């Protein structure tokens, strides 16, 4: 069942239930007076208020709570105040309409009492409960669709990567041959660079089968990547690059290449050959928790464009984290003048 059909069926059932309950109560409660006009008015006004409660909670308040944009205490307080206030307004409207629009009350003294509020409050509470069921059902459905899409995207990405991995043994053998030639010519820088490139390719191609890798190997991969990036810079360039590591690098496992987008983003937007630049990376491991903090200057040339395209890699990373580490990660981004920071916190497998 697609989302559209699910929404249509849910709305149909919910409003049939609500309208039938209100009609039954109104006709049974005042059938001996034949106040049909009051029944219709009560149905219309009550339905509008019920709709406000239902959609206000399921479409606005509940999604904000689930996305952690609303504190639980504030949410509960808001819901209680809204339901009580609307129940009071609905009961008062019913009383006034009943008193001044029906000839039966011309010679009878009628007072506002709890009878106008008890059933109204019950019905409003019923629609509040229905809004929870509707809101959570849609949230569950959207999450399932999102997960399936991410899985399909990952499969497609893997297929695309496989298409580009034409005869990897040939590539590795060729790199080894070039490495041998560089050693013979005593060009240690070229030989070392080729060796690191081969290690990067080998890591991406063969290292992980199920996606998880001991954190030490992921760190080695990042170091090789950083060293190859440094080849772009001259010795006298005012560029500072630091990578500090704290904790036991053999104690936890992590999804392969999950940290790379943070480093790639820093090199893409953080380096300028015309001005002082720095990239500071701190990786800390404590028990099963990993914290990776990356801070970089923003290339002055890209300050105007960094907002528009720098987030693509990080947004893709967030989608991958949603799939691989649901409720087990935090990704905090911070931009101040010419500086950009990202902090990733993960709960990993030991």
Secondary structure, 3 states (H helix, E strand, C coil): CCHHHHHHHHHHHHHHHHHHHHHHHHHHHHHHHCCHHHHHHHHHHHHHHHHHHHHHHHHHHHHHHHCCCCCHHHHHHHHHHHHHHHHHHHHHHHHHHHHHHCHHHHHCCCCCCHHHCHHHHHHHHHHHHHHHHHHHHHHHHHHHHHHHHHHHHHHHHHHHHHHHCCCHHHHHHHHHHHHHHHHHCCCHHHHHHHHHHHHHHHHHHHHCCCCEEEHHHHHHHHHHHHHHHHCCCCCCCCEEEEEEEECCCCCCEEECCCCHHHHHHHHHHHCCCCCCEEEEEEEEEECCEEEEEEEEECCHHHCCCHHHHCHHHHHHHHHHHHHHCCCCEEEEEEEECCEEEEEEEEECEC
